[in-house]
Structures are given as C-alpha cells and as structure tokens.
Amino acid sequence: METGSPHDTGTADAQGTPTPVTADVPAADAGTEPDGGTEPVWRALPPGLLTMRRLLLVVWLGLLTLATALVPGLLAGPAWGAFAVLPLALLLWGWVMLERNWRSWRYAERADDLLISRGVLWHEETVVPYGRMQLVEVTSGPVERHFGLASVQLHTAAAATDATIPGLDPDEAERLRDRLTELGEARSAGL
C-alpha cells in the first residue's frame, strides 16, 4: 500500500513500515544503496506527467461530454441531455485513477540492471540487465515537449524485456540514456 507523496514513500514492508522512494538522487549516487543494504534506491516520475495526462483526460472527456449533452438534447429534447453525466462521472474516476497509476511508476538503477516498477491492480516489475541492452532511445512527442517531458525506451535482445520509462525531465532522460548506454557497452564487452 502506498501512502503520501511518491517522492516521500513507496511500498510498505511486512510490518507496514513505508519503504522510501527517492526522487531527487544525485546522478553520482544513483543506484547506490544508502545504508549498504540490498534495497534499491527508487526514483519516482515527475509530477508534470500527471498534469499532462489529466489535461488530456479533460480535453477528450470534455468533448465527449459536450457531444453527449448537445446531440441528444437537440434531437430528442432536454431530458436526454442528462447523458452528459456519464462522461463527467468517467472524468472523475479517470482523474483519481491517473494519479494512482502515476504514483505506481518508479525505477531504480542497480549495479548490474535497471528495475522498472509499475501498476496498481496488476503490479509489474521489469528487470533489464545492462549487458542485454541493444538500444536506448529518448523520445518526446509534441504534447510531451510542451510539458517539458521525455520518455526513455529500452530495447533488448528479447522483446519481452523491452521497457519504457515515461514522463521524465529531458535532462534526466538524456543522463539515463547516456548512463545506460555506457553500462550496456561495458557489460556486453565480455559477451
């Protein structure tokens, strides 16, 4: 169970004690365990991704709300305009679900691999070994660029372990790309 901000806490251990999620780890310290333990240092996604996704939700469901209110209202009478309540309910549900989904995304750089964790109902954790990476891309579409975001796409020899980290700050995405490429080249040299 996650509580508080994704920048403050992560998942709870067996005793219910929150496991910290660190969002602002300096690049030199990324992936190191603060207490020398085996727990990775998790990094959360920036809040700009949540803002972008919520704006897209409002735009699309706002148009749907107008359509469901105006078209039946004009054709069949004002009573049918009440169908606009359905997209509004969907908007409220989506607003909450987008935040839960955003909080579930995190990643951690370890010595030999990259961990990506996501999912609310179906939790998924992907482990991408540095030595198996073939290509690391940074992409940013027009909406992402407007919000100052970029995504990192990892391609490996096995398509099942390909992974994406969405909504990163462009500087962090480039740093991550460069680091993963460097580590991938170093680990694959022995293959």
N, C-alpha and C positions, 0 to 999 in steps of 0.2 A: 504494500500500500504506500502510495506516495503522498507526502504532506508538504505544505508550504510551497515556496518557490523552487523551480528546478535548479536554480543557482545555489540553493541552500541545502536541500536534502534530496535523497534518492529513494531507494527501496529500503524497507526495514528488514533487519535480520530476524532470526528465530525468536529472540527475546523482545522484538518490537522496537529496538533501538534503530533510529534512522542512520543509513549509510550516506556519508556526504557525497554530493556531486559538485565538482569544481568546474566553474565556467571560465574563470579567468586565470588559467595556469600559464605562467611564462613559457615561451617556446623552449627554453633550455631545460625546463623542468618537466615538460610534457612526457607523460608515460611513466614517470618515476613514482614509486610508492612513497608517500611522505614518512611513514614510520618503518620502512624497510620490510613491510609485510607483503602478502601476496595479492591484496586487493588493488585493482587498477584505479587510476585517477580518472573519473568520468568527467566529460565535458558536455554541457547542455547546449542546445541550439539557441541562437539569439532570438529575442522577442519580436524582431522585425518579420520573421517568418509567420508567426501567429497573426500579426497585424495584416500582412499581405493576404493570407488565406481567409481571414474574416472579411476583409474588404471584398474579395472575390465572391464570397458567400452572399454578402449583402447585395452586390450588384446582380448576380444571377437570380437569386430568390426574390429580389425586389422587382425585377422584370416579370418573373412568374406570378408574383402577387398582383401586379397591375393587370396582367393578362387574365388571370382568373377572376378578378373583380370587375373589369370593364367588359369583357366579351359576353359572359353570361348576363351581366347587368343590362347591357344594351339590347341583347337579343331576347331574353326571357323575362326581364323585369328585375327590379332592385333586390328582390329576395334571393335570387341566385348569386348575387354579388357576395353573399356570405361565404362562398367557397374560397375567398381570399384568406380566410382564417387558417386554412390548411397550410399554405406556404409560409405563413407567419409562424405557425407552430413548428414547422420544419426548420425555419430560420433560427428560432430559439434553441431547439435541440442541437442543430449544427454548430451554433455558437459555443455551446458547452463542450460538445464532442471534439471540436477543433482544438480547444485548449488542452483537453485530456490527451489527445494524440500528440500535440506539440511537447507536452511535459514528458511523454514516454520516450522521445528520441534522445539518445546520448551516444557518445563514442569515447573510446579510450585507446591511447597508443601505448602498447607494451613493448618489451624488448624484441620479441620475435613476430608479433602480429598486431593487427588492428581489430578492436572489438566495436561492433555497432549493435546497439540495443534499441528496440522499438516495439510498440504495440501495447494496447490497453487490454482488450479481451484476449487476443491471441498474441502473447509475448514472443518475440523473435529476437534471437541474438546471433549475429553473424560474426564469425572469426575469419579474418582474411590474413593468411601468412604473408609476410613481406616477400619471401622468396618466390611466391606463386603469382605475384602481380605482373601483368604484362603491359598494362596501360593505365594511367591515371589522368583523367580529364577534369577540367574545371569548365563548367557551362553556366551561362546566365542568359535567360530569355529577357524579352523587353520588360515584362512586369517585374521580374526579379531585379533587373538593373535599376528600375525606377525606385525600388525599395532598398537598393544597396546590398543585394544578396547574390550569392553564387552557390552552385552545387558541385560536389566532388563525386565523380563517378569512377569506381574501381573496376577494372576488368582483369579477370584471372584466366588461367587455362581451363578451368571448369566453369561453365556458365552458371552453375548453381551457386557459386560463391561470389558472383558479381554483386557489388553493393553500391549504394548511393548514400551520401550524407547531404541532405538538402538544407537550404537556407542559411549558409554560413556567410560571415563577413568576407568580402572578396580578398582582403589581405590574409585572413586566416585560411581561406580556401587555397590560395597560392602557396602559403607556407606549408600547409598539409600536403599539397601536391608535390612540392619540392622535397620535403622530408620523406614521403612515401616512395618517391622515385629513387632517391638516394639509397634508402634502406633496401628497396627491392633489388637494385643493381648489386649492392653489396652481398645480399643473401643469395642471389641467383648465380653469383660468380662460381660457386662450388658445384653447381649442377652440370 
